[in-house]
Every structure is written in C-alpha cells, then in structure tokens.
Amino acid sequence: MKCRYNAEKAIRIYNQARNSIPILSCNSSTKLIVQEAVRMVREAEKSRDKILEHMQKLACALPEYDIMISMCGIGPILATRMIAEICDVRRFHSSSALIEQESRENRWSE
C-alpha cells in the first residue's frame, strides 16, 4: 500500500504533540502500552493489506476493472474499492446515474 508522506504536515503534528499536555505518565508501563498499541495497529494494517490484495485479485477478473483502471485518477486500489461498493453496475440506468449516486455519497478517497 502506498503512503503519501507530507513533511510539512508531519512537522506540524510533531510540534502540536510537543506543545500538548501529556495524559499518560512517562514510565515503563506507559511505554509497554504504547508499544502494544503500535503493534496492534501494524497487525491491523497487515490484515487490511492482505484483504485488499485478495479483493484486487478478484476484481481483476471482472470486465469493469479494466474500464475503471483506464479512467484518469483511478488506480488499482480505488478501482477495487469502487467495484466492491457498487456491486452490480447494471442497477444504474446510465453512467450519469452512477456518477450522481456516488458523488452524492462522496465516499471514495485514496
């Protein structure tokens, strides 16, 4: 999965964190809790990536996948997510009906 790093945003978050009031004491127990939380987040990310990889393999077999990929600004991840959420495109009477429905819900962003 691609990560988009933004140095300016990272510096802003870092500065806000340094100027905040800590709610946890800085001791070995706190360190252990934070390390465990980070481990759990990383495991969740691995699981998400495996699921998305499997979804992409399934989506590649569908005829609409190539159509979606050919559209400007839609990559493999977004195409897979859109196909999963739309399900059957035949339920829309036209492409503009699909666009209207999805732009109203505005649920896709990468």
C-alpha positions as semicolon CSV with decimal commas, in nm:
position;residue;x (nm);y (nm);z (nm)
1;M;0,000;0,000;0,000
2;K;0,138;0,341;-0,092
3;C;0,199;0,601;0,173
4;R;0,196;0,967;0,089
5;Y;0,441;1,149;0,311
6;N;0,400;1,518;0,372
7;A;0,693;1,669;0,562
8;E;0,511;1,993;0,643
9;K;0,216;1,805;0,794
10;A;0,449;1,578;0,993
11;I;0,632;1,879;1,139
12;R;0,300;2,044;1,230
13;I;0,177;1,729;1,407
14;Y;0,511;1,689;1,586
15;N;0,503;2,049;1,709
16;Q;0,144;2,015;1,828
17;A;0,234;1,698;2,014
18;R;0,534;1,863;2,181
19;N;0,316;2,152;2,299
20;S;0,033;1,936;2,427
21;I;-0,030;1,825;2,782
22;P;0,051;1,456;2,827
23;I;-0,226;1,249;2,980
24;L;-0,011;0,945;3,049
25;S;0,287;0,939;3,280
26;C;0,616;0,852;3,114
27;N;0,717;0,523;3,271
28;S;0,783;0,163;3,167
29;S;0,412;0,068;3,188
30;T;0,314;0,353;2,958
31;K;0,590;0,259;2,718
32;L;0,465;-0,101;2,711
33;I;0,106;0,010;2,648
34;V;0,212;0,238;2,362
35;Q;0,431;-0,032;2,208
36;E;0,145;-0,280;2,223
37;A;-0,093;-0,029;2,066
38;V;0,155;0,029;1,782
39;R;0,195;-0,347;1,734
40;M;-0,184;-0,387;1,710
41;V;-0,214;-0,106;1,455
42;R;0,060;-0,263;1,244
43;E;-0,114;-0,603;1,258
44;A;-0,442;-0,440;1,155
45;E;-0,264;-0,276;0,861
46;K;-0,119;-0,612;0,754
47;S;-0,463;-0,771;0,769
48;R;-0,613;-0,484;0,570
49;D;-0,341;-0,516;0,308
50;K;-0,398;-0,893;0,273
51;I;-0,772;-0,843;0,235
52;L;-0,724;-0,566;-0,020
53;E;-0,475;-0,779;-0,214
54;H;-0,728;-1,064;-0,230
55;M;-1,003;-0,820;-0,333
56;Q;-0,779;-0,688;-0,612
57;K;-0,718;-1,041;-0,741
58;L;-1,092;-1,097;-0,756
59;A;-1,162;-0,758;-0,911
60;C;-0,902;-0,810;-1,187
61;A;-1,118;-1,087;-1,330
62;L;-1,416;-0,856;-1,377
63;P;-1,466;-0,673;-1,709
64;E;-1,538;-0,341;-1,536
65;Y;-1,197;-0,346;-1,366
66;D;-1,011;-0,265;-1,691
67;I;-1,261;0,010;-1,766
68;M;-1,214;0,164;-1,422
69;I;-0,833;0,140;-1,441
70;S;-0,836;0,321;-1,775
71;M;-1,006;0,624;-1,617
72;C;-0,781;0,912;-1,520
73;G;-0,713;0,923;-1,148
74;I;-0,834;0,571;-1,071
75;G;-0,569;0,321;-0,972
76;P;-0,592;-0,044;-0,870
77;I;-0,689;0,025;-0,509
78;L;-0,960;0,280;-0,587
79;A;-1,097;0,067;-0,872
80;T;-1,121;-0,233;-0,640
81;R;-1,295;-0,032;-0,369
82;M;-1,541;0,119;-0,615
83;I;-1,627;-0,219;-0,766
84;A;-1,679;-0,363;-0,418
85;E;-1,910;-0,079;-0,317
86;I;-2,105;-0,051;-0,643
87;C;-2,152;-0,428;-0,675
88;D;-2,362;-0,461;-0,988
89;V;-2,331;-0,159;-1,220
90;R;-2,633;-0,284;-1,415
91;R;-2,858;-0,145;-1,144
92;F;-2,785;0,205;-1,279
93;H;-2,971;0,308;-1,594
94;S;-2,679;0,521;-1,717
95;S;-2,324;0,626;-1,634
96;S;-2,451;0,966;-1,521
97;A;-2,685;0,794;-1,272
98;L;-2,387;0,609;-1,126
99;I;-2,180;0,927;-1,106
100;E;-2,468;1,117;-0,948
101;Q;-2,526;0,847;-0,687
102;E;-2,162;0,817;-0,592
103;S;-2,084;1,189;-0,594
104;R;-2,375;1,239;-0,354
105;E;-2,229;0,984;-0,118
106;N;-1,872;1,105;-0,184
107;R;-1,719;0,807;-0,013
108;W;-1,408;0,737;-0,217
109;S;-1,071;0,887;-0,147
110;E;-0,722;0,747;-0,164
